[in-house]
Amino acid sequence: MKYARLGNSDLNVSRICMGCMGFGDSGRGQHSWTIDEAHAREIIKRGLELGVNFYDTAIAYQSGTSEQYVGRALRDFARRDDVVVATKFLPRTQEEIDRGITGQQHIENMINTSLKNLGMDYVDLYIYHMWDWQTPIEDILDGLNRIVKAGKVRYIGISNCFAWQIAKANAVAEKEGFAKFVSIQGHYNLIFREEEREMVPYCNEENIALTPYSALASGRLSRRPGEGGTKRAKEDTYAKFKYDATAAQDNVIISRVAELAEKHGVTMTEVSLAWLLTKVTAPVVGATKLHHIEGTVKALDLSLTPEEILYLEEPYVPHPLAGVMAQNKPAAAKEKHVWSTGDQKIAK
């Protein structure tokens, strides 16, 4: 395993982050294809054996059951100081706003619930899951700074935002003496490279770590066009929403991934991640089978030549926003979150 410093923090993270969205009670959340606790534990244990020390979950994943699975497994298989645990919080709900719950109170409630789910005293990285259009950024940063000072959170990160938003937030934080965002978890992979317009250069300039999700485009970058047959491939309607509209142009790139995989005698997963690892600190890669995490780690051993990197990048054409960034708009924020906590009860 290889390790890297997470932006402007003192966290030393594996260059593969295990994404835990696929863990959790399949009857309690957004996804029907998630795996049960027994299988999640096997994958987490194998990840630890391979040197993965960075684990990413969220309160929104299957109504908090992902956090619960991850917390129990890490308590059983690892020393707390040896792992870096990231989780995320959602914006305020309209019900909370109507009840007068402030942004600061909301963040306190959210972290307390996540810590209870995880069975931990603190998290290493607490991530603002998506921009809250109804709450002033000053309140969000104040709330986050309070839980950092209380020792419940070591560092803060942000996800699903524009470069101007993280730039504004960190400028406010610096002015007020609040904790600043040290990482961004955006949507970035070989067939969705819109982050390269402004976010990537901004983060490179400010030493903010890039830890992108959807590193394999929900499996599309790990298999040839037309191949599928997995439960997720059949049932993940959200992934279809993100990628089906651009499948024709994306398949040109995916075919080149397959070509280079055959040339090197490796998997398409290894080629796709080897490319991404030249751009970011640690991609967040989901795993629902043991061979997924094993294949992911192998990508660290593959070095692509500059010519091969250019060959993979050359067919790319601009894409419209997709997923959370396309849905989370000011008007929509008053209706409902893109992610839902389902029946998850937030501590008061």
WORABEL-V560814 format. One record per residue. PSI is psi in degrees with one decimal (999 if undefined). D_LAST is the distance of its C-alpha to the last C-alpha in Angstrom with 1 decimal. Layout:
BEGIN
PSI/D_LAST + PSI/D_LAST
END
This chain:
BEGIN
146.7/40.7 + 151.7/40.6 + 159.2/38.0 + 156.0/37.1 + 136.9/35.2 + 90.5/32.1 + -137.2/33.0 + 46.8/32.5 + 178.8/30.6 + 19.0/31.9 + 127.7/30.5 + 109.6/33.5 + 149.3/32.7 + 147.8/34.8 + -1.2/36.4 + 125.0/34.9 + 128.0/31.2 + 116.2/30.2 + 127.9/28.1 + 20.1/25.8 + -25.6/25.1 + -0.1/27.7 + 140.4/25.8 + 167.2/23.5 + 114.3/23.6 + -13.0/26.0 + 6.3/24.8 + 54.6/21.2 + -160.4/21.4 + -30.2/23.8 + 143.0/26.6 + -6.6/28.9 + 6.5/30.8 + 160.1/28.4 + 158.0/29.5 + 176.2/28.3 + -38.2/27.2 + -45.2/30.7 + -36.3/32.2 + -40.8/29.3 + -40.8/29.9 + -43.1/33.6 + -43.1/33.2 + -43.3/30.8 + -42.1/33.3 + -38.8/36.2 + -43.5/34.5 + -40.7/34.2 + -32.6/37.8 + -1.3/38.9 + 5.1/37.2 + 120.9/34.1 + 4.8/31.5 + 118.4/29.2 + 129.7/26.5 + 122.9/24.5 + -166.8/21.6 + 151.2/18.5 + -26.1/15.2 + -17.2/17.2 + 108.7/20.0 + 50.5/20.2 + 38.6/16.5 + -6.4/15.8 + -26.2/18.8 + -47.2/20.9 + -41.5/18.6 + -44.7/18.9 + -46.7/22.6 + -45.3/23.2 + -45.2/21.3 + -41.1/23.3 + -44.8/26.5 + -34.4/26.3 + -34.6/25.6 + -31.1/28.6 + -8.2/31.0 + 157.5/30.4 + 137.8/29.8 + -40.2/26.5 + -12.9/28.6 + -5.3/30.9 + 152.5/28.5 + 115.2/26.7 + 125.3/23.4 + 137.8/22.1 + 173.6/19.0 + 156.0/17.8 + 152.2/14.9 + 162.8/15.3 + 166.0/15.7 + 146.4/13.4 + 163.1/14.0 + -34.5/16.1 + -43.3/13.6 + -41.9/11.1 + -44.8/14.3 + -29.6/15.4 + -2.5/12.3 + 17.3/13.0 + 120.6/10.2 + 166.8/12.4 + -40.0/13.5 + -44.9/12.6 + -39.6/8.9 + -45.7/8.9 + -40.4/10.9 + -43.6/8.9 + -42.8/5.9 + -47.8/9.0 + -36.3/11.0 + -39.4/8.8 + -43.2/8.9 + -42.2/12.5 + -37.4/13.5 + -44.7/12.5 + -44.3/14.5 + -22.4/17.3 + 36.5/17.4 + 159.2/18.1 + -21.0/17.6 + 161.0/18.2 + 150.9/19.4 + -35.6/22.7 + 119.6/22.2 + 120.7/19.1 + 129.6/20.3 + 104.1/19.5 + -36.7/20.2 + 155.7/21.7 + 131.6/22.4 + 101.6/20.0 + -13.4/22.6 + 2.5/20.4 + 126.8/18.8 + 140.3/21.3 + -28.6/22.0 + -38.1/22.0 + -40.3/18.2 + -48.5/17.7 + -38.1/20.1 + -45.3/18.7 + -42.6/15.2 + -41.4/17.0 + -36.7/19.3 + -42.0/16.7 + -22.8/15.4 + -47.0/19.1 + -29.6/20.1 + -7.5/17.4 + 10.2/19.2 + -20.0/16.4 + 137.6/18.6 + -47.1/22.4 + 162.3/23.3 + 147.6/22.1 + 176.7/23.8 + 154.3/23.8 + 154.3/24.9 + 58.9/26.6 + 167.5/27.7 + 159.3/31.1 + -37.2/32.9 + -29.8/32.8 + -46.6/29.0 + -34.8/28.7 + -44.6/31.6 + -45.7/30.1 + -45.3/26.7 + -28.7/28.6 + -42.7/30.9 + -44.1/28.1 + -43.2/26.5 + -41.5/30.0 + -40.4/30.6 + -5.4/27.4 + 25.9/27.5 + 164.1/24.4 + 142.0/24.2 + 156.1/26.2 + 130.1/26.0 + -7.8/28.3 + 157.1/28.4 + 127.6/28.5 + 95.0/28.0 + 177.6/30.0 + 108.3/32.1 + 123.7/35.5 + -176.6/38.2 + -24.9/42.0 + 5.0/41.8 + 95.5/39.1 + 25.5/40.0 + -21.4/38.7 + -20.7/36.7 + -14.0/40.1 + -54.9/40.8 + -36.4/38.5 + -47.3/35.6 + -50.6/37.8 + -35.7/40.1 + -46.2/37.4 + -36.7/35.6 + -38.9/39.0 + -38.6/39.7 + 3.8/36.4 + 43.7/36.1 + 129.6/32.9 + 136.8/32.6 + 119.5/33.0 + 70.2/31.1 + 148.6/31.7 + 174.7/30.4 + 40.0/32.8 + -29.6/35.4 + 17.3/37.6 + 50.4/36.8 + 37.8/35.2 + -12.2/38.4 + -28.8/40.9 + 6.7/42.1 + 1.8/42.7 + 158.4/45.2 + 151.9/48.1 + 132.6/47.7 + -20.1/47.8 + 146.1/46.7 + -124.5/43.6 + -7.8/43.1 + 160.8/39.7 + -41.1/36.8 + -42.9/34.9 + -34.2/37.9 + -35.4/38.2 + -9.9/34.6 + 84.5/32.9 + -28.6/33.2 + -39.9/31.1 + -38.4/33.6 + -38.4/36.4 + -38.8/34.9 + -33.4/34.9 + -23.3/38.4 + -34.5/40.7 + -25.1/41.8 + 19.3/43.3 + -40.3/44.6 + -48.6/48.3 + -32.9/48.1 + -33.1/45.7 + -25.3/48.0 + -44.8/50.6 + -43.0/48.4 + -37.6/47.3 + -35.4/51.0 + -34.9/51.7 + -45.6/48.9 + -40.0/50.6 + -45.6/54.0 + -32.3/52.9 + -42.9/51.2 + -40.2/54.5 + -42.0/56.4 + -9.2/54.4 + 36.7/54.1 + -178.8/50.3 + 162.8/47.5 + -34.0/46.3 + -44.9/42.8 + -41.3/44.5 + -47.3/46.3 + -43.2/43.3 + -33.7/41.1 + -39.3/44.1 + -48.4/44.3 + -34.3/40.6 + -16.6/40.7 + -8.9/43.4 + -26.7/40.9 + 169.7/37.4 + -52.6/35.9 + 107.1/34.2 + 145.0/33.8 + 114.9/30.9 + 121.2/32.8 + 156.4/31.4 + 128.1/33.1 + 3.2/33.2 + 153.9/36.4 + -42.1/37.9 + -18.5/40.7 + -49.7/38.2 + -33.9/37.0 + -43.1/40.5 + -35.4/42.0 + -46.5/39.4 + -31.8/40.2 + -23.2/43.9 + -25.3/43.5 + -19.3/43.5 + -5.2/47.1 + 125.3/48.3 + 122.5/49.7 + 143.9/50.7 + 160.1/53.6 + -35.8/53.3 + -39.1/55.5 + -38.6/53.2 + -45.6/50.2 + -39.0/52.1 + -39.0/53.2 + -34.9/49.7 + -28.0/48.6 + -39.8/51.6 + -5.1/50.9 + 138.6/47.5 + 155.6/47.2 + 143.1/44.3 + 148.0/41.5 + 158.1/39.2 + 145.0/35.5 + 159.1/33.9 + -143.5/30.5 + -42.2/27.3 + -27.5/29.4 + -28.9/31.4 + -33.1/28.5 + 86.7/25.9 + 161.3/27.5 + -44.3/26.5 + -41.4/27.4 + -28.0/25.7 + -26.0/22.4 + -10.7/22.1 + -60.2/22.5 + 161.0/20.5 + 152.4/19.9 + -44.0/22.8 + 146.9/20.5 + 141.6/18.2 + -0.4/15.3 + -124.3/16.8 + 13.7/15.0 + 125.4/12.5 + 125.4/9.0 + 129.0/6.4 + 143.4/3.8 + 999/0.0
END
